[in-house]
Every structure is written in C-alpha cells, then in structure tokens.
Amino acid sequence: MNKTSLLIASAFLSTLVAGCSGNSSSAKVEDTMSQVEQANAKITANQVIYPVSKKGNVTTDYFGTQVADPYRWLEDDRSDETAKWVKAENKVTFNYLEQIPYREQLKERLADLWNYEKVGSPFKEGKYTYFYKNDGLQNQYVVYRNKDDGQAEVFLDPNKFSEDGTTSLGQLSFSKDGSLAAYTISEGGSDWRKIIIIDTETKKVIEKPLVDVKFSDISWYSNKGFYYSSYDKPKGSELSAKTDQHKLYYHQLGQEQKDDLVVFGATEAQKRRYVGGTVTDDDRFLVISGAKSTSGNDLYLKDLSKPNSPLITILDNFDSDTYLIENEGDELFFVTNLGAPNKKIIKVNAKQPSPEHWQDFIAETEHVLTATVGGGYFFTEYMVDAISKIFQYSYQGKQIREINLPGVGSASSLEGKKKDSTLYFSFTNYKTPATIYSFDVNSGVSDTYRKSGAKFDSDKYESKQVFYRSKDGTKIPMIITYRKGLELNGKNPTILYGYGGFNISLTPRFSVTRAVWLEQGGIYAVANLRGGGEYGKKWHKAGTQQSKQNVFDDFIAAGEYLIDSSYTSRDYLAINGGSNGGLLVGAVMTQRPDLIKVALPAVGVLDMLRYHTFTAGAGWAYDYGTAEQSKEMFDYLKAYSPVHNVKPGVSYPATLITTGDHDDRVVPAHSFKFAAELQAKQSGNAPTLIRIETNAGHGAGTPVSKTIEQYADIYAFTLFNMGYKKLPN
C-alpha cells in the first residue's frame, strides 16, 4: 500500500507539527476539533491528521528521578476536556476505518458466520433443567428452562435489560432447593454490579436489588440468604478511584442491604483486596478466602451448624493458591499448590484443618491440575502442553478411568451435583466449533449431545503445535492455525496472539472472529508465554516482576520463528493481546517496532508507573511489582512501561488501540495516554489510532453487535495496513 502522506494543506501544517513533534502545546482540545474534522473529511483513508493532545507540566519523583507525565489530565474520566478528546479521537479513527473498502464486507461475513443457534450445556436446579441459548445474533444469551423434558420457556432474557444490549447478565446462582435465584447485572460493561433476587416459580423480583457489588460470587446458605463481596463505594470517580479493602457480606432475605452483616474484611487486620466466601453443598461450612494480590490467599473456616461459631484459620499466609472443591461430612477437600507447583488435591478433617494435618488425596504430577466434582466423582483435568486430558476418581482417591476426548484441544470442566448421573462437557480447538457431549458417570460412555451449527468447514484448516526457543533458550509452545495447503512464502497475513501473565493459560478454543480471519487466508498463532499457567507456578513466576522481560522476549521470539519459518514476514505480521496482553503488545511494539507491521493492543495496562493507583490495580503487584516498591523495581518498570518508552524519531507499526470508556478494571487512561504519546512522537507514516467503545467496559458482557463491529474494524485496519486493497480471499 502507499505510505501515509504527510503532505496536507498548509492551513493545517501548524496543527500537524503540534500533534507530531512532541513540542508542548497550550492549545485546548476543542480549539482544533473543527479543523481536524474538516481535514479528515477530505483526505483518503491512508492520510491521518490527529487532534492536538495538550501537554501538561506534571512530574513525579521516583527515588530522585523526575518522570514527566504530560497527559495526566486524561486520567480524569469525569472532565469535559477528556470527553472532548475521546470524541475527537473517535472521529479521526472512524473516518479512517470508514474509508477502507472492505470494512462492511468483513462485518457482513462476521454477522453471517455468527448467525447460528448456540446452546450451552443443561444443568438441573430444583424442578427445572436450565440452559443458555442464543438464536444467532442476539446481543446476550437467554436463559431457558423446562420441566420433565417439556417445552422450554424463557427464564431470563438479558436482551430486555436495556435497549442497546449493553446491560448484561453475570452470575446466576440458585438457592439449595432451586426455589430462589440471585443474579448479577452489569450496566455498560462496568465491574460494579447489582444483585437481583427472584422467585423462580413466578420469576418475580422479591425485594430491592443489592447495589454497588464488585468482584463477587453469590453463595447461598439454604434458602435463607447468601454471601457476596464488595468494596465501599469509592470517593471520587467510580471508574478509576482506588478500591483496596474487599468485604464479605451476608444478606439475609427480607432485610435492607444497609443491615447486611460484614463477615470478613471490616478491620485493618482483615484488609484484603479480594475476599470470597463459599458455602458447602450441605450448608455445613463457610470457607473464606482472602488475597492481597492476584496470587496467594489465606483461608478460614466457619461451622454454620453452630450458632456464633468462631472463624478457624486454615492458612495464615499468602504463600499458596488454595481453594475448597468438596466436602464429605467433616472431610474437606482442597486444591492447592502449597509445596506442589502443579497443584494437587488434599483432604483434611474440619476439626484440625491446618496444613500439618493435610493428606494427599490426588498427588501432584508433572502436568498442571484443574479439578471439579460431579455425579459423586472427582474429575482432574491436566494441561499437557496446553492441551486437555481428563481423569475420573472416586471419593476414595482411586482412578476410575481416563475420559476419551474426541481429539486434540480443550474440554470444558465436567461438573454437576453429587446426585447427577449424567454430566456434560464441551470440546473445541482453534479450528473446530464447540460440540457438547454427555457423559455417563457410571459407564464412562460419552455421546454427542449437541453439535455446533456454525457454518464453518473446519476440515479445510489445520492446527499445528510447534516449539521454539526464546532468547534465553527456554522452549515455548505455540499453536499455529491456517488453511490446509497454504504456501509458506512469507506473504501470509498473520496475527500472533499472547497474554503471558497472572497464571492464566491459553488453551485451544474456537471463535467466530478467528474463523473469519482464517477464511481470508490468514494465519492465527497463539504463543503460550511465561507468566501464564501452562506449566504451573514456576512458569508463572518466570514471567513476573523483574522477570517480566522474559514474557516480551518469548513473544518476540515467536514472531521471529514465524518469519524465519516463512509463515509470514515483517510486512504481514500483526500482534494482538488484551489487558495484560495489551501490555505485552505495547512493550513489544516499543522494543521491536521493526519486527511487526501492525500492533493491536486492547484494553491494555500501559502505564506501569501508575497502574496500581487505579481501582483494584494494586492487587496486580504480585505479577508486576510497583514503582514505589524500590528503586530497582521502579527502574525495571520504567524500562519497559509502554507509555514511557515511546521515543521521538522512531517509525512505529500501524497501531489500532482499543478500549472502552467504562472500563473500570484497566481504566481507559492507560490507552488514552499511550495513544497521545504515539501520535505525538510517531516519525513514520503508519497511522496510530485509538478506537474507544462507548458505554463499554473491559469486555465481559459486550453485546454481539458491538463485538462484530469491533472485529470488522480490527481486521480491516490490519489487512489495509498490510497493503491489501481488497480482501485476500
């Protein structure tokens, strides 16, 4: 494609210089809005003039080093000036995208492929069997139910929660006899939720919703009430104000929320950033987990069969990730990585629950364990190079069988109630739409329950797992998916995706959006980087704090492998990731701008010196460390923080930053500041744009219509900047 032209009408030359030279400008944002809009209305899609992002004089002292923060003003999500900046940036971005000739064609294909009936696995609650279903292009899944295999009826339709589909259903939790249900809703993608309680027979709301609930499960105690978690409403912005003391509440039905009992987290000694409570299925015990970061938790036990029983400490430190999976009377079963980096299941008596009394129930293996229960059995899923294997165990710890899976890919968890004789799981991989299977817990027989209706011919594509070496010699797995018979000539449009953090594993899963990319002759590669959970705690820790550069090196090496193996070349390589993966993209594109053609950072953590000052961001310090922790940690963070490593005189790849204006997890200021820095300092001709979704958050519950529009824009931008005048296929 032609290089971006920087030759614009002389009337706008001063605006261009102010926007790209890095010189400070005292002009107000609104002063240049009309000029920018007029200019961009007349130019072609490969010519961009940006709004001026004014620069302030804010600096912060870190251990004697003064760090400028010229775009600190963009952190104020409530200011008119920020709102005008968002509007102006979106105007520029959408003007650019609208002029890409095949943008609508991609949107139509996404909608067409998305338009098939999608049904989830059934589950039993009380007298009814429930399931989630989407008729095709509904913005949100609908919850249906039937009784005794009768005709299904709508139980909850989140599409009616709001006119534009931006109010979504979160957790749905039923009381022990199924007669009551509590569910959370998110408005505009916010992590702040409401809890609504209904009578399941009549489907009528039985009391006022609980409000201002955040990062919470709902765990019922009999039919009397439930436990939930939240923070005190912050002073200042709901979007960005810091929240760091989580509390566990008990809501008794019929009482006002203001009278709900604080069970844990009320005192300074119980200060935790994340707190959760789980009631055992027999209503006997409450297990409370508290955490100061995203890794490691302490653990407490309360006997609910005894009035005013004390909290008993199980774990008094944050050295492990340990959670309850089941109980059998006084016998408690926990999954833990204490002394077992790949996790194991232990059992212990509730009368003496501390670690010195723990007994191995299912021992640690060389592969990472995930465990569930259902049908009177335990099920252990192991990741073998990010691919599923599942085994069934009795309550005596005896292995019954390995579950036969239909191929190489990812199986969802086998779980259900103890009395269930049939459980369900889905199986998928990067090229195969999910199929639901039924599983007879006694015979071990699996049968197809429901095939996917996706109009995608997976037989035309293949997924290949490869292993490559990172900078320090570490072997890294990567799965590459593409059309069979594809010529490896270095000219294939390729998206390399990664995450690499928070012990999260990337396992093979089908998506409609990915399928559309593959249909265009695209390659989709997913690298399982250090910092994730694919190989246990050691793999996670190898990508944290002052080892975080390993993650970036792993991703860079993945790109080099794809180029060296002729899957693609620099001119056809895009990198993509969201949240912590957005940080990954931001760091790699600033460290190796020469490696890639297109960068797609989504809802990224991009200001590493200030991330911990927003919402619950301080809880991410286990992975990142903080700039206030030590001079060494500050120096390390500053060396890779994307916002602080955009340099003048560098030609950066074509960049489309995406974020939501209501993201209260990774606040949009990260993306705003990164965009402003890139637009001010980009010396090359590639566009640096930001697409800000309005009335949207971090991603959960995003309406289908918005998702289709977003991916049409991402793919159109990517292909256009790889030089395609029309779609490759």
C-alpha positions in Angstrom: 0.0 0.0 0.0 1.1 3.6 -0.4 2.8 5.2 2.6 0.8 7.6 4.7 1.0 11.0 3.2 2.2 13.8 5.5 1.6 16.4 2.8 -1.5 18.3 3.9 -3.0 21.7 3.2 -0.8 24.5 4.6 -3.8 25.6 6.7 -3.3 22.6 8.9 0.5 22.5 8.9 0.8 24.0 12.4 -1.7 21.5 13.8 0.3 18.6 12.3 3.6 19.9 13.8 2.0 20.4 17.2 0.5 16.9 17.1 3.6 15.0 16.0 6.7 16.9 17.0 6.4 16.3 20.7 6.6 20.1 21.4 4.4 21.3 24.2 1.1 22.9 23.2 -1.1 25.1 25.3 -4.0 24.9 22.9 -7.2 23.5 24.3 -8.5 20.3 22.7 -11.6 22.0 21.5 -9.6 24.7 19.7 -8.6 22.3 16.9 -11.6 20.0 16.7 -13.3 21.6 13.8 -10.1 21.9 11.8 -9.2 18.3 12.3 -12.7 17.1 11.4 -12.7 19.2 8.2 -9.2 17.9 7.2 -10.0 14.2 7.8 -13.3 14.6 6.0 -11.4 15.4 2.8 -8.5 13.0 2.9 -8.2 9.4 1.9 -8.0 6.5 4.3 -4.2 6.4 4.3 -3.8 10.0 5.4 -4.3 11.0 9.0 -4.2 14.2 10.9 -4.6 13.9 14.7 -6.3 16.2 17.2 -3.8 18.1 19.4 -3.4 16.4 22.8 -2.3 19.2 25.1 0.7 18.7 27.3 0.8 19.5 31.0 3.7 20.0 33.3 3.1 17.2 35.8 6.1 15.4 37.0 6.6 12.7 39.7 9.7 12.0 41.8 10.7 8.3 42.0 13.7 7.8 44.1 15.3 11.0 42.9 14.3 10.6 39.3 11.8 13.1 37.9 9.4 11.5 35.5 7.2 13.7 33.3 3.5 12.8 32.9 2.3 15.3 30.3 -1.0 13.6 29.7 -2.0 13.1 33.3 -5.1 15.2 32.6 -6.5 12.3 30.5 -6.8 10.3 33.8 -9.8 12.5 34.7 -12.6 10.5 33.2 -15.2 13.0 34.5 -13.8 16.1 32.8 -15.4 17.8 29.8 -11.9 18.1 28.3 -11.3 14.3 28.4 -14.8 13.7 26.9 -14.0 16.1 24.0 -10.6 14.4 23.4 -12.4 11.0 23.2 -15.0 12.4 20.8 -12.2 13.9 18.6 -10.1 10.8 18.5 -13.1 8.6 17.6 -13.9 11.0 14.8 -10.5 10.6 13.3 -10.4 6.8 13.8 -13.9 6.1 12.4 -13.2 8.4 9.4 -10.2 6.3 8.6 -12.0 3.0 9.1 -15.0 4.0 7.0 -12.8 4.6 4.0 -11.4 1.0 4.0 -13.2 -0.5 1.0 -13.9 -4.0 2.5 -14.8 -3.0 6.1 -18.5 -3.6 5.5 -17.8 -6.9 3.7 -15.9 -8.1 6.8 -18.8 -7.0 9.0 -21.3 -8.8 6.9 -19.3 -12.0 6.9 -18.8 -11.9 10.7 -22.6 -11.4 11.2 -23.3 -14.2 8.7 -21.0 -16.7 10.4 -22.1 -15.6 13.9 -25.8 -16.2 13.0 -26.4 -19.7 14.2 -28.1 -21.1 17.2 -25.8 -21.6 20.1 -26.9 -23.7 23.1 -25.0 -24.3 26.4 -24.9 -27.5 28.5 -28.0 -28.1 30.6 -28.0 -28.0 34.4 -30.6 -29.0 37.0 -31.9 -26.7 39.7 -34.9 -27.7 41.7 -37.7 -28.9 39.5 -36.3 -27.5 36.3 -33.5 -28.1 33.8 -31.9 -24.8 32.7 -29.7 -23.9 29.7 -28.4 -20.8 27.9 -29.2 -20.2 24.3 -28.6 -17.5 21.6 -30.7 -17.7 18.5 -27.9 -16.3 16.4 -27.3 -12.6 16.6 -28.9 -11.8 19.9 -26.7 -9.4 21.9 -26.9 -11.5 25.0 -27.6 -15.2 25.7 -31.1 -16.0 27.0 -31.6 -18.4 29.9 -34.3 -21.1 29.2 -35.7 -23.9 31.3 -38.0 -26.8 31.0 -39.6 -29.4 33.3 -39.5 -33.1 32.7 -38.3 -32.6 29.1 -41.3 -30.4 28.4 -41.4 -27.3 26.2 -38.7 -24.8 27.0 -39.7 -21.4 28.3 -37.7 -18.2 28.8 -36.5 -17.7 32.3 -34.3 -14.7 31.9 -33.8 -12.6 28.8 -30.9 -10.1 29.3 -31.7 -8.6 25.9 -34.6 -6.9 27.5 -32.5 -5.4 30.3 -31.6 -2.4 28.1 -32.4 -1.2 24.6 -28.9 -1.3 23.2 -27.9 -4.7 24.8 -25.2 -3.1 27.0 -26.7 -4.4 30.3 -25.5 -8.0 30.6 -26.2 -10.9 32.9 -23.3 -12.0 35.1 -23.5 -14.8 37.7 -26.7 -16.7 38.1 -27.0 -18.6 41.4 -29.8 -20.8 42.8 -30.8 -21.5 46.4 -30.3 -25.0 47.6 -33.8 -26.2 46.6 -34.0 -24.1 43.4 -36.9 -22.1 44.6 -35.0 -18.8 44.6 -32.3 -17.3 42.3 -30.0 -14.3 42.6 -28.2 -12.9 39.6 -25.9 -10.0 38.8 -26.2 -7.5 36.1 -23.5 -5.2 34.6 -24.5 -1.9 33.1 -22.3 -0.5 30.3 -19.6 -3.2 31.0 -18.9 -1.9 34.5 -17.4 -4.3 37.1 -19.8 -2.6 39.6 -22.9 -4.9 39.7 -26.4 -5.1 41.0 -27.8 -8.4 42.5 -31.4 -9.1 41.8 -33.3 -11.8 43.7 -36.3 -13.6 42.2 -38.8 -16.3 42.9 -38.0 -19.0 40.3 -41.6 -20.2 40.0 -43.2 -16.8 39.4 -40.0 -15.2 38.0 -40.9 -12.1 40.1 -38.4 -9.9 41.9 -39.0 -10.4 45.6 -37.0 -7.5 47.1 -35.0 -4.4 46.2 -31.8 -5.1 44.3 -28.4 -5.0 46.1 -26.2 -2.3 44.6 -22.5 -1.4 44.4 -21.3 -5.0 44.3 -17.9 -5.8 42.8 -15.8 -8.9 42.1 -18.3 -11.1 43.8 -19.6 -14.6 43.8 -23.1 -15.4 45.2 -23.0 -18.4 47.6 -26.4 -19.4 49.1 -26.9 -20.6 52.6 -30.0 -22.9 52.4 -32.9 -20.7 51.2 -32.3 -18.1 53.9 -29.8 -15.8 52.3 -26.4 -15.7 50.6 -22.8 -14.4 50.9 -21.4 -11.8 48.5 -18.4 -9.4 48.3 -17.8 -5.8 47.6 -15.9 -2.6 48.4 -17.1 0.6 50.0 -18.2 2.9 47.2 -15.1 5.0 46.5 -14.8 8.7 46.9 -14.4 10.4 43.5 -14.7 8.6 40.2 -16.4 5.2 40.2 -14.4 4.4 37.1 -10.9 5.0 38.4 -10.9 5.6 42.2 -8.8 3.2 44.2 -10.6 0.2 45.9 -8.4 -1.9 48.1 -10.5 -3.3 51.0 -12.8 -6.0 49.9 -15.5 -7.2 52.4 -17.6 -10.4 52.6 -21.2 -9.8 53.5 -24.2 -12.0 54.4 -27.5 -10.9 53.0 -30.5 -12.4 54.8 -33.6 -12.3 52.7 -36.0 -9.6 53.6 -33.6 -7.3 55.3 -32.2 -4.0 54.0 -28.8 -4.1 52.3 -27.5 -1.5 54.8 -28.1 -4.1 57.6 -26.2 -6.8 55.9 -23.6 -8.4 58.2 -19.9 -7.9 57.4 -18.5 -11.4 57.9 -14.9 -10.6 56.9 -12.9 -7.5 56.0 -14.2 -4.9 58.4 -11.0 -4.4 60.3 -7.5 -3.3 59.3 -6.2 -6.7 60.3 -8.6 -8.3 57.8 -7.7 -5.9 55.0 -7.7 -7.8 51.7 -8.1 -6.7 48.1 -10.1 -9.7 47.2 -12.4 -11.7 49.6 -14.8 -14.5 48.7 -17.0 -16.9 50.7 -18.2 -20.4 49.7 -20.9 -22.4 51.5 -20.5 -26.2 51.2 -23.4 -28.0 49.4 -24.6 -29.5 52.7 -24.8 -26.0 54.3 -22.4 -27.2 57.0 -19.3 -24.9 56.4 -18.4 -21.5 55.2 -14.9 -21.2 53.7 -13.5 -17.7 53.4 -10.6 -16.9 51.1 -8.7 -13.6 51.3 -6.0 -12.2 49.0 -3.8 -9.2 48.8 -2.9 -9.7 45.2 -3.9 -11.9 42.3 -1.7 -14.7 43.6 -1.8 -16.3 47.0 -4.6 -16.4 49.6 -5.2 -17.1 53.3 -8.1 -19.3 54.3 -10.7 -19.5 57.1 -13.4 -21.9 58.1 -16.7 -21.3 59.9 -19.0 -24.1 61.1 -22.5 -22.9 60.2 -24.2 -25.7 62.1 -23.1 -24.0 65.4 -24.5 -20.5 66.2 -21.8 -17.8 66.7 -19.1 -20.3 65.8 -15.6 -18.7 65.5 -13.5 -18.3 62.4 -10.9 -21.0 62.3 -7.7 -20.3 60.5 -6.7 -22.9 57.9 -3.9 -20.8 56.3 -2.5 -17.7 57.8 -0.2 -16.6 54.9 -0.4 -15.9 51.2 2.2 -18.4 50.0 -0.2 -20.6 48.0 -3.3 -20.6 46.0 -5.7 -22.9 47.8 -9.5 -23.4 47.4 -12.2 -25.7 48.5 -13.5 -28.2 46.0 -15.8 -30.5 48.1 -16.6 -31.8 51.5 -17.9 -35.2 52.7 -19.2 -34.5 56.2 -16.2 -33.3 58.2 -13.8 -34.2 55.5 -12.7 -31.2 53.4 -11.0 -31.4 50.0 -8.9 -28.6 48.7 -6.9 -27.9 45.5 -3.6 -26.3 46.4 -0.2 -25.5 45.1 1.4 -25.4 48.5 4.5 -27.4 48.1 3.1 -28.6 44.7 3.7 -26.0 41.9 1.5 -28.0 39.5 -1.3 -28.4 42.1 -2.7 -31.4 43.9 -5.9 -32.3 45.9 -5.5 -32.7 49.7 -8.1 -33.8 52.3 -8.3 -32.8 55.9 -10.7 -33.0 58.8 -12.5 -29.8 59.7 -11.6 -30.2 63.3 -7.9 -29.9 62.5 -7.7 -28.1 59.1 -4.2 -26.6 59.2 -1.5 -27.8 56.7 0.3 -30.1 59.1 -2.8 -32.3 59.1 -3.2 -32.4 55.3 -3.1 -35.7 53.5 -2.5 -36.0 49.8 -5.7 -37.2 48.1 -4.6 -36.9 44.4 -0.9 -36.2 44.2 0.9 -33.6 42.1 2.0 -34.7 38.6 4.3 -33.2 36.0 1.3 -31.5 34.5 -0.9 -28.7 35.8 -4.1 -29.7 37.5 -7.6 -28.3 37.4 -10.2 -30.2 39.4 -14.0 -30.4 39.6 -16.7 -32.6 41.2 -20.0 -34.0 39.9 -22.0 -37.2 39.9 -20.3 -38.5 43.1 -16.8 -38.3 41.5 -13.8 -36.1 41.2 -12.5 -35.1 37.8 -9.0 -33.9 37.2 -8.0 -32.1 34.0 -4.4 -31.8 33.2 -2.8 -29.5 30.6 -0.2 -31.3 28.5 1.4 -28.6 26.5 -1.8 -26.6 26.8 -4.0 -29.5 25.6 -6.6 -31.3 27.8 -6.5 -34.7 29.4 -9.3 -35.6 31.9 -9.4 -38.4 34.5 -12.2 -39.6 36.8 -11.6 -40.5 40.5 -13.7 -42.0 43.3 -14.2 -40.3 46.7 -11.6 -42.8 48.0 -9.0 -41.4 45.6 -9.0 -44.3 43.2 -8.6 -43.5 39.5 -11.6 -44.9 37.6 -10.7 -44.0 34.0 -9.3 -41.5 31.6 -12.1 -39.7 29.7 -12.0 -40.3 26.0 -11.8 -36.9 24.3 -12.7 -36.5 20.6 -9.3 -35.1 19.6 -6.6 -32.6 20.4 -8.0 -29.5 22.0 -9.7 -28.1 25.1 -12.5 -29.8 27.1 -14.7 -27.8 29.5 -15.0 -29.0 33.1 -17.1 -32.0 34.0 -19.1 -30.8 36.9 -22.5 -31.0 38.5 -24.4 -32.0 41.6 -23.5 -35.1 43.6 -26.7 -36.9 42.7 -26.4 -36.3 38.9 -25.7 -39.4 36.8 -25.1 -37.6 33.6 -22.7 -34.7 33.2 -21.8 -32.6 30.2 -18.7 -31.1 28.7 -17.8 -29.3 25.5 -14.8 -29.9 23.3 -13.2 -27.4 20.9 -9.9 -26.2 19.4 -8.8 -23.3 17.3 -10.4 -24.6 14.1 -13.3 -26.7 15.5 -16.6 -25.2 16.8 -17.5 -26.5 20.3 -19.6 -29.7 20.4 -21.4 -30.6 23.7 -21.0 -34.2 24.9 -23.0 -36.1 27.6 -21.0 -38.3 29.9 -22.4 -41.2 31.9 -20.5 -41.2 35.2 -21.0 -44.9 35.9 -20.3 -46.4 32.5 -17.8 -43.7 31.3 -19.6 -43.5 27.9 -19.7 -40.2 26.1 -22.2 -39.3 23.4 -22.7 -36.3 21.2 -25.3 -34.1 22.9 -25.3 -31.2 20.6 -23.2 -30.3 17.5 -22.3 -26.8 16.6 -24.4 -25.2 13.9 -21.5 -22.9 12.8 -21.3 -22.6 9.1 -17.6 -23.1 9.0 -15.8 -26.0 7.3 -13.1 -26.9 9.8 -11.8 -29.8 7.6 -10.3 -27.2 5.3 -8.0 -26.0 8.1 -5.3 -27.3 10.3 -3.7 -26.5 13.7 -0.1 -27.4 14.3 1.7 -27.2 17.6 5.4 -26.1 17.4 8.1 -25.4 20.0 10.6 -22.6 19.6 13.4 -21.2 21.7 13.2 -17.9 23.5 16.1 -15.5 23.9 17.5 -17.4 27.0 16.9 -20.8 25.4 13.6 -21.7 27.1 11.4 -23.9 25.0 8.0 -22.2 24.3 4.9 -23.9 22.8 2.9 -22.2 20.1 -0.2 -23.4 18.1 -0.4 -22.1 14.5 -3.7 -22.4 12.6 -4.2 -21.9 8.9 -5.9 -23.2 5.7 -4.6 -26.6 4.5 -2.2 -26.4 1.6 -1.2 -22.8 2.5 2.0 -21.8 0.8 4.7 -20.8 3.3 6.1 -18.0 1.2 6.4 -15.3 3.8 3.4 -13.3 2.5 0.6 -14.7 4.6 -1.3 -12.2 6.8 -0.7 -13.4 10.3 -1.9 -12.4 13.8 0.2 -13.5 16.7 -1.7 -13.5 20.0 -0.4 -13.7 23.5 -1.1 -13.0 27.2 1.7 -14.2 29.5 0.5 -13.3 33.0 -1.5 -13.9 36.1 -1.1 -17.7 35.9 -3.7 -17.7 33.1 -3.4 -20.5 30.5 -4.3 -20.1 26.8 -5.9 -23.3 25.6 -7.3 -24.1 22.1 -10.8 -22.7 21.6 -12.8 -21.8 18.5 -14.2 -18.4 17.9 -16.2 -16.9 15.1 -14.0 -13.9 14.8 -10.9 -16.1 14.4 -12.7 -18.2 11.8 -13.3 -15.2 9.7 -9.6 -14.3 9.8 -8.7 -17.8 8.7 -11.2 -17.6 5.8 -9.2 -14.6 4.5 -6.2 -16.8 4.1 -4.9 -15.5 7.5 -2.7 -17.4 9.9 -3.5 -17.3 13.6 -0.8 -18.1 16.0 -1.1 -18.4 19.8 2.1 -18.5 21.9 2.0 -19.9 25.4 4.4 -17.5 27.1 5.9 -17.5 30.5 3.9 -15.7 33.1 0.9 -17.9 32.2 -0.2 -21.1 34.0 0.5 -23.7 31.2 3.4 -25.3 33.2 2.5 -24.4 36.8 3.7 -22.0 39.3 7.3 -22.0 38.2 6.2 -21.0 34.7 4.1 -18.2 36.1 6.8 -16.8 38.3 9.3 -16.8 35.5 7.2 -14.0 33.9 6.6 -11.8 36.9 8.2 -8.6 38.4 11.9 -8.4 37.5 11.5 -11.5 35.2 8.7 -9.8 33.2 11.0 -9.2 30.3 11.0 -12.9 29.7 7.4 -12.6 28.5 8.3 -10.0 26.0 11.3 -12.0 24.8 9.1 -15.1 24.4 6.7 -13.1 22.2 9.4 -11.5 20.1 10.9 -15.0 19.6 7.5 -16.3 18.5 7.4 -13.5 15.8 10.9 -14.3 14.7 10.1 -18.0 14.5 7.0 -17.3 12.2 9.2 -15.1 10.0 12.2 -17.5 9.9 9.9 -20.4 9.1 8.3 -18.4 6.2 4.8 -18.4 7.6 4.9 -14.7 7.3 7.3 -11.7 7.2 7.5 -8.4 8.9 5.2 -6.8 6.3 2.4 -9.3 7.1 2.8 -9.8 10.9 0.4 -8.3 13.4 0.5 -8.7 17.2 -2.6 -8.7 19.4 -3.4 -9.1 23.1 -5.8 -7.7 25.7 -5.5 -6.4 29.2 -2.2 -7.9 30.4 -1.8 -8.9 26.8 -2.3 -5.3 25.8 0.8 -4.5 27.9 2.6 -7.3 26.0 1.7 -5.7 22.7 2.7 -2.2 23.9 6.0 -3.4 25.3 7.0 -5.4 22.2 6.0 -2.7 19.7 8.1 -0.2 21.6 11.0 -2.5 22.0 10.9 -4.1 18.5 9.0 -1.8 16.2 11.0 -3.2 13.3 9.5 -6.7 13.8 5.9 -6.1 13.0 3.6 -4.3 10.6 0.5 -3.9 12.8 0.0 -3.6 16.6 -3.3 -4.2 18.2 -3.2 -3.5 22.0 -6.6 -4.0 23.6 -7.7 -2.6 27.0 -4.0 -2.7 27.9 -2.1 -2.0 31.1 0.2 0.6 29.6 1.3 3.0 32.3 3.4 0.7 34.6 4.3 3.5 37.0 0.7 4.4 37.9 -1.4 1.3 37.2 -1.6 0.5 41.0 -3.2 3.8 41.8 -6.5 3.0 40.0 -9.3 0.8 41.1 -8.0 -2.6 42.4 -4.8 -2.3 40.3 -2.6 -2.6 43.4 -3.7 -6.2 43.5 -1.7 -6.9 40.4 1.6 -6.2 42.2 2.4 -9.9 42.6 2.9 -10.0 38.8 4.2 -6.5 38.2 5.7 -5.0 41.3 5.2 -1.3 41.8 7.2 1.8 41.1 7.1 2.7 44.8 8.3 -0.7 45.9 12.0 0.0 45.4 14.4 1.9 43.2 15.3 -1.3 41.4 11.6 -2.1 40.7 11.0 1.4 39.5 13.9 1.3 37.1 12.7 -2.1 35.8 9.2 -0.9 35.3 10.2 2.3 33.6 12.5 0.4 31.3 9.5 -1.4 29.6 6.4 0.7 30.5 4.9 1.3 27.1 3.7 4.9 27.9 7.2 5.8 29.0 9.1 4.1 26.1 7.6 5.8 23.1 10.6 7.7 21.6 10.6 10.5 19.1 12.3 9.7 15.8 11.1 6.1 15.7 8.9 4.6 13.0 6.2 2.6 14.9 4.0 0.0 13.3 0.4 0.8 12.3 -1.4 0.8 15.6 -5.1 0.5 16.5 -5.6 0.8 20.3 -9.0 -0.4 21.5 -10.6 0.4 24.9 -13.9 1.0 26.5 -14.9 4.3 28.1 -16.5 2.5 31.1 -13.6 0.1 31.7 -13.2 0.2 35.5 -10.7 -2.7 35.6 -7.9 -1.4 33.3 -9.0 2.2 33.2 -9.0 3.8 29.7 -6.5 6.4 30.7 -3.8 3.8 30.0 -4.9 3.6 26.4 -5.5 7.4 26.2 -2.0 8.3 27.3 -0.4 5.7 25.1 -2.3 7.0 22.0 -1.3 10.6 22.8 2.4 9.6 23.1 2.4 7.6 19.9 0.6 10.3 17.9 3.0 13.0 19.2 6.2 11.0 18.5 5.5 8.8 15.5 8.1 9.6 12.9 6.9 7.1 10.3 3.9 7.1 8.0 1.8 4.4 9.7 -1.4 5.5 11.4 -1.6 5.4 15.2 -5.3 5.4 16.1 -7.4 4.7 19.1 -10.9 3.2 18.9 -12.9 4.0 22.1 -16.1 2.0 22.5 -18.7 4.0 24.3 -20.8 2.5 27.1 -18.5 -0.5 27.3 -16.1 -1.9 29.8 -13.3 -4.4 30.0 -15.0 -6.9 27.6 -17.3 -9.2 29.6 -20.9 -9.0 28.5 -20.1 -7.0 25.4 -23.1 -7.1 23.0 -22.7 -9.3 19.9 -23.4 -6.3 17.7 -20.5 -4.3 19.2 -18.2 -7.3 19.1 -18.9 -7.8 15.3 -18.3 -4.1 14.6 -15.1 -4.1 16.6 -13.6 -7.1 14.9 -14.6 -5.9 11.5 -12.7 -2.7 12.2 -9.6 -4.6 13.7 -9.4 -6.9 10.7 -10.0 -4.2 8.1 -7.3 -2.0 9.7 -4.9 -4.9 9.9 -5.3 -6.0 6.3 -5.4 -2.5 4.9 -2.1 -1.7 6.6 -0.6 -4.9 5.2 -1.3 -3.4 1.8 -4.5 -5.2 0.8 -6.7 -3.1 -1.5 -9.3 -5.9 -1.4 -9.8 -8.9 0.8 -7.2 -11.7 0.3 -9.8 -14.3 -0.2 
